[in-house]
Amino acid sequence: MRKVLLTVTMIMIMILAGCSNDEPEILETQENPVKDKPTIILKEEEPEPEPVIYGLGERAVVREDYAVTILSVEDTEYRLPWKPEQKNIVVEILFENLSMDENHEVFHYETGLVTGFNLSVHNADPYPPVVLDEAYGHVFTPAGTKSVHKLVFEAPEHPNEVRLRFSDYLNENLLFNVEKGKRVEADLTGSLPEPEKVYGKGEPMVITKAAKDYLLTVQAVKRLEPESSESDKEMVAEYEVELLFLNMDIRRVMNRNFQLTFIDDQGNTSYTNVFSYPEETDEGVKISMFFTANAESDKVMLHYTDSLLDRDEAFYILIDDFEE
C-alpha cells in the first residue's frame, strides 16, 4: 500500500511540474546578467553659451521683432542741470521695428527711449537718458519703420571703451562694446509700410473708441525751407502737417493725447519740432505740426494713434501731393 501511495504522489508532482507555465526565476549573477535591466548614463552638464557682444555698426536682431545698431558714442559738452560738473557722453542708435504692431506685448510699456525698451551704460549712474536737443526726442517707431535716437548719459569709468545694454520687457538683453570717438553712418534706405487700410489727404477718419467719437482730417501737408541749426543733425527737409479735429475738445488737442508719426518714403520716422497753438474755428479745432526729416520725399505716410484707443488701433494716411 505504501508503494502505491508513493508512486501516485510522484506521478502527480511530475504532472503538475509539466503543466506549469511559470518560467524559472533567473538570478542575476556576474556570469548571468539580466539583459533587460536599464542602463543609466550620466551626462556632463553643458556649459552656458558665452553672451554675444556686438560692436560699433553691428546690427543685432531680436526674435525677428526689431534690430538695434550702435552708430556712435562720443563726448559731449552737454551738462545736466542738476550735475553741471559731470562729464557726459552721447549715444546714437538706429532702431528698426521689423514686425511689431501696436498689439505686440512689448508695446504695453513706455520709456523715454522707444516704447517698451531701455538703454543703459555700464558703470554709470542709472538715471534715464536725456535727449541731446529737441529734434531727438521720444520717437515712436511703427511696424516697418526705423528711427535714429541720440541720447546723453553720464560718462562711464572707462574713458575709451563703453559697454551698453539694450533691453526689452520680455527679458531680452543685447550687449555692446563700443570704442568712443568712432562712428558709422546709419543705413536709412528702405520703403514705406504697407498697412491694409490707408486714408488719403482730406479724407475724414472716424475715431470711434476714444472718450467720445470725433473726426480727424489731414487737410494739407506743406514742404518748408529747412531752417539752419547749430546742432550736428543732418536734416534736410521740413514739413508742416495741418490737422482738423471735429467734435474734439480743444483742451484734449492742447494736451496732445494723440501721437502723429511722420514717415518718409524710405521708412524713416521724422522728428517733431513744434506744435502750433490749437485754433477753434467753425469747421473744428485746427492745429499744425512741424516735422524735420532726413531727406525730401515724393510721398510720405502719417501714422496716427490716440491714447484712449485700443492698442491695436492705428490709422495710416498716405500723402503724395504737397503744398509748397
C-alpha positions as CSV (number, residue, x, y, z in Angstrom):
1,M,0.0,0.0,0.0
2,R,2.8,2.4,0.8
3,K,4.5,1.7,-2.6
4,V,1.3,2.5,-4.4
5,L,0.7,5.8,-2.5
6,L,4.3,6.9,-3.1
7,T,4.0,6.1,-6.8
8,V,0.8,8.1,-7.2
9,T,2.4,11.0,-5.3
10,M,5.4,11.1,-7.6
11,I,3.2,10.9,-10.7
12,M,1.1,13.9,-9.5
13,I,4.2,16.0,-8.9
14,M,5.5,15.3,-12.4
15,I,2.2,16.2,-13.9
16,L,1.9,19.5,-12.1
17,A,5.5,20.4,-13.0
18,G,4.9,19.7,-16.6
19,C,1.7,21.7,-16.8
20,S,3.1,24.8,-15.1
21,N,3.7,27.8,-17.5
22,D,5.9,29.7,-15.0
23,E,9.4,30.2,-16.1
24,P,12.1,29.5,-13.6
25,E,13.4,32.6,-11.8
26,I,16.7,33.8,-13.3
27,L,19.0,35.2,-10.7
28,E,21.4,37.9,-11.8
29,T,25.0,36.9,-11.3
30,Q,28.3,38.0,-12.9
31,E,28.1,35.0,-15.2
32,N,24.4,35.5,-16.0
33,P,23.4,39.2,-16.0
34,V,19.8,40.3,-16.6
35,K,19.7,41.5,-20.2
36,D,16.6,43.8,-19.8
37,K,18.0,45.9,-16.9
38,P,18.1,49.6,-17.9
39,T,21.4,51.3,-18.1
40,I,21.8,54.8,-16.6
41,I,24.3,57.0,-18.3
42,L,25.4,60.2,-16.6
43,K,25.9,63.1,-18.9
44,E,28.2,66.0,-18.2
45,E,26.5,69.4,-17.7
46,E,26.8,71.6,-20.8
47,P,28.4,75.0,-20.1
48,E,26.2,78.1,-20.7
49,P,27.0,79.8,-24.0
50,E,29.0,82.9,-23.9
51,P,26.9,86.1,-24.4
52,V,27.2,87.7,-27.8
53,I,28.8,91.1,-27.6
54,Y,28.2,93.4,-30.6
55,G,30.5,96.2,-31.7
56,L,30.1,99.6,-33.5
57,G,27.9,99.3,-36.5
58,E,26.9,95.7,-36.0
59,R,23.2,95.0,-36.4
60,A,21.6,92.9,-33.7
61,V,18.3,91.3,-34.5
62,V,15.9,90.1,-31.8
63,R,13.1,87.5,-32.4
64,E,12.6,88.9,-35.9
65,D,10.8,91.7,-34.0
66,Y,13.4,94.5,-34.1
67,A,17.0,95.4,-34.8
68,V,19.4,97.7,-33.0
69,T,22.7,99.2,-34.3
70,I,25.0,101.5,-32.3
71,L,26.1,104.3,-34.6
72,S,28.4,106.3,-32.3
73,V,29.5,107.0,-28.7
74,E,31.1,110.4,-28.3
75,D,31.9,113.0,-25.7
76,T,29.6,116.0,-25.5
77,E,29.7,119.5,-23.9
78,Y,26.1,119.0,-22.8
79,R,25.8,119.2,-19.0
80,L,22.9,118.1,-16.8
81,P,21.3,121.0,-14.9
82,W,21.5,119.1,-11.6
83,K,25.1,117.9,-12.2
84,P,26.8,120.7,-14.1
85,E,30.3,119.4,-13.2
86,Q,29.7,115.9,-14.5
87,K,31.1,114.8,-17.9
88,N,28.7,113.1,-20.3
89,I,28.6,111.0,-23.5
90,V,26.1,111.0,-26.3
91,V,25.0,107.6,-27.7
92,E,23.4,107.4,-31.2
93,I,21.5,104.3,-32.2
94,L,19.4,103.1,-35.1
95,F,16.3,101.3,-34.1
96,E,14.3,99.2,-36.6
97,N,10.8,97.9,-35.9
98,L,10.7,94.8,-38.1
99,S,7.3,93.5,-37.4
100,M,5.8,94.7,-34.1
101,D,2.4,96.4,-34.4
102,E,0.6,98.2,-31.6
103,N,-0.8,95.0,-30.2
104,H,2.6,93.5,-29.5
105,E,3.2,92.8,-25.8
106,V,6.4,94.8,-25.8
107,F,4.4,97.9,-26.6
108,H,2.5,97.7,-23.4
109,Y,5.2,99.7,-21.7
110,E,6.6,103.2,-22.1
111,T,10.1,104.5,-21.6
112,G,12.0,107.6,-22.6
113,L,13.7,105.9,-25.5
114,V,11.3,103.9,-27.6
115,T,8.2,102.1,-26.5
116,G,8.9,99.0,-24.4
117,F,12.7,99.3,-24.4
118,N,15.6,100.7,-22.3
119,L,19.2,101.6,-23.0
120,S,21.8,101.8,-20.2
121,V,25.5,102.4,-19.9
122,H,27.7,100.1,-17.8
123,N,29.5,101.7,-14.8
124,A,27.4,104.9,-15.0
125,D,24.6,106.2,-12.8
126,P,21.3,104.6,-13.9
127,Y,19.3,107.8,-14.5
128,P,17.1,108.0,-17.5
129,P,18.8,109.1,-20.7
130,V,18.4,112.8,-21.7
131,V,17.8,113.9,-25.2
132,L,20.6,116.0,-26.7
133,D,18.2,118.5,-28.3
134,E,14.6,118.9,-29.2
135,A,14.9,117.2,-32.5
136,Y,16.0,113.9,-30.9
137,G,13.0,113.5,-28.6
138,H,10.8,110.5,-28.0
139,V,10.2,109.0,-31.4
140,F,7.5,106.3,-31.9
141,T,8.6,103.7,-34.4
142,P,5.6,101.9,-36.1
143,A,6.0,98.5,-37.6
144,G,8.0,98.5,-40.8
145,T,9.9,101.8,-39.9
146,K,13.1,102.8,-38.3
147,S,14.3,105.8,-36.3
148,V,17.5,107.4,-35.0
149,H,17.9,108.2,-31.3
150,K,20.6,110.4,-29.8
151,L,20.8,110.3,-26.0
152,V,23.0,111.7,-23.3
153,F,24.4,109.6,-20.4
154,E,26.9,110.0,-17.7
155,A,30.4,109.2,-18.9
156,P,31.5,105.8,-17.5
157,E,34.6,105.0,-15.6
158,H,36.5,103.5,-18.6
159,P,37.2,106.5,-20.8
160,N,37.8,104.9,-24.2
161,E,35.6,101.8,-24.3
162,V,31.9,102.0,-23.5
163,R,29.7,99.0,-22.6
164,L,26.0,99.3,-23.4
165,R,23.0,97.2,-22.6
166,F,19.8,97.4,-24.7
167,S,16.9,95.5,-23.1
168,D,13.2,95.0,-23.7
169,Y,10.4,94.0,-21.3
170,L,10.5,90.4,-22.5
171,N,13.8,90.0,-20.7
172,E,15.9,90.1,-23.9
173,N,19.3,91.8,-23.5
174,L,21.7,93.0,-26.1
175,L,25.3,93.8,-25.1
176,F,27.5,96.2,-27.0
177,N,31.2,97.1,-26.5
178,V,32.0,100.3,-28.5
179,E,35.1,102.4,-28.8
180,K,34.4,106.0,-28.0
181,G,35.0,108.6,-30.7
182,K,34.3,106.4,-33.8
183,R,31.1,106.4,-35.8
184,V,29.3,104.7,-38.7
185,E,26.6,106.1,-40.9
186,A,23.1,104.8,-40.5
187,D,21.6,102.8,-43.3
188,L,18.4,104.8,-44.0
189,T,17.4,103.0,-47.2
190,G,14.1,101.2,-47.1
191,S,10.4,101.6,-48.1
192,L,7.1,102.7,-46.7
193,P,5.0,100.3,-44.6
194,E,2.1,98.6,-46.3
195,P,-0.9,98.6,-44.0
196,E,-4.2,97.0,-45.0
197,K,-6.2,100.3,-44.7
198,V,-4.8,103.6,-45.9
199,Y,-6.5,107.0,-45.9
200,G,-5.8,110.0,-48.1
201,K,-5.4,113.7,-47.6
202,G,-8.8,115.3,-47.0
203,E,-10.4,112.0,-46.1
204,P,-12.1,112.1,-42.7
205,M,-11.3,109.3,-40.2
206,V,-13.9,108.4,-37.6
207,I,-12.2,107.8,-34.3
208,T,-14.8,105.7,-32.6
209,K,-13.1,104.2,-29.5
210,A,-11.9,107.3,-27.7
211,A,-13.7,109.0,-24.8
212,K,-16.2,110.3,-27.4
213,D,-16.3,109.9,-31.1
214,Y,-14.6,112.5,-33.2
215,L,-13.4,113.1,-36.8
216,L,-9.9,113.7,-37.9
217,T,-8.9,115.0,-41.3
218,V,-5.4,115.8,-42.6
219,Q,-6.1,118.9,-44.5
220,A,-2.7,119.7,-46.0
221,V,1.0,118.7,-46.0
222,K,3.4,121.5,-46.9
223,R,7.1,121.4,-47.8
224,L,9.1,124.1,-46.0
225,E,12.5,125.5,-46.4
226,P,14.7,123.9,-43.7
227,E,16.0,126.4,-41.1
228,S,19.7,126.5,-40.2
229,S,20.6,124.8,-37.0
230,E,23.6,124.9,-34.7
231,S,23.3,121.2,-33.9
232,D,25.0,118.4,-35.9
233,K,21.8,117.0,-37.2
234,E,21.9,116.2,-40.9
235,M,18.2,117.0,-41.6
236,V,17.5,118.4,-45.0
237,A,13.7,118.6,-45.2
238,E,10.9,120.1,-43.1
239,Y,7.2,119.6,-43.4
240,E,4.1,121.2,-41.9
241,V,1.0,119.0,-41.4
242,E,-2.4,120.7,-40.9
243,L,-4.9,118.7,-38.9
244,L,-8.6,119.3,-38.4
245,F,-10.5,117.8,-35.4
246,L,-14.3,117.8,-35.3
247,N,-16.1,117.1,-32.0
248,M,-12.8,117.2,-30.2
249,D,-12.3,119.3,-27.1
250,I,-9.7,121.9,-27.6
251,R,-8.1,121.1,-24.2
252,R,-7.5,117.5,-25.4
253,V,-5.8,118.8,-28.5
254,M,-3.7,121.1,-26.3
255,N,-2.8,118.2,-24.1
256,R,-1.8,116.2,-27.2
257,N,-3.4,112.9,-26.1
258,F,-2.6,111.6,-29.6
259,Q,0.6,110.6,-31.4
260,L,1.3,111.5,-35.0
261,T,4.4,110.0,-36.6
262,F,5.8,111.3,-39.9
263,I,7.4,108.6,-42.1
264,D,9.4,109.4,-45.3
265,D,9.5,107.3,-48.4
266,Q,12.4,105.3,-47.1
267,G,10.6,104.2,-44.0
268,N,12.4,106.6,-41.6
269,T,10.5,108.4,-38.9
270,S,11.0,112.1,-38.6
271,Y,11.2,114.4,-35.6
272,T,8.5,116.6,-34.2
273,N,9.9,120.1,-33.7
274,V,6.9,122.2,-32.5
275,F,3.1,122.3,-32.4
276,S,1.1,125.4,-33.3
277,Y,-1.4,126.6,-30.8
278,P,-4.8,125.0,-31.5
279,E,-7.3,127.3,-33.2
280,E,-11.0,126.8,-32.7
281,T,-13.0,127.5,-35.9
282,D,-16.4,126.9,-37.3
283,E,-15.0,123.8,-39.0
284,G,-13.5,122.4,-35.8
285,V,-10.2,122.6,-34.0
286,K,-7.2,123.2,-36.2
287,I,-3.6,122.6,-35.4
288,S,-0.3,122.4,-37.3
289,M,2.6,120.0,-36.5
290,F,6.1,120.5,-37.9
291,F,8.5,117.7,-38.7
292,T,12.2,117.5,-39.6
293,A,13.1,114.7,-42.0
294,N,16.4,113.1,-43.1
295,A,15.6,113.6,-46.8
296,E,13.0,115.1,-49.1
297,S,10.4,112.6,-50.2
298,D,7.9,112.3,-53.1
299,K,5.4,110.6,-50.9
300,V,5.1,110.2,-47.1
301,M,2.9,108.3,-44.7
302,L,1.4,109.5,-41.4
303,H,0.7,107.1,-38.5
304,Y,-2.0,108.3,-36.0
305,T,-2.9,106.8,-32.6
306,D,-5.0,108.1,-29.7
307,S,-4.1,107.4,-26.1
308,L,-7.7,106.3,-25.4
309,L,-7.9,103.9,-28.4
310,D,-7.3,100.2,-28.1
311,R,-3.6,99.4,-28.5
312,D,-4.2,97.6,-31.8
313,E,-5.9,100.6,-33.3
314,A,-3.9,102.8,-35.7
315,F,-4.6,105.0,-38.7
316,Y,-2.3,105.4,-41.7
317,I,-2.6,108.4,-44.1
318,L,-0.7,108.4,-47.4
319,I,0.4,111.8,-48.8
320,D,1.7,112.0,-52.4
321,D,1.0,115.7,-53.2
322,F,2.4,118.6,-51.2
323,E,1.7,122.3,-51.0
324,E,4.8,124.5,-51.4
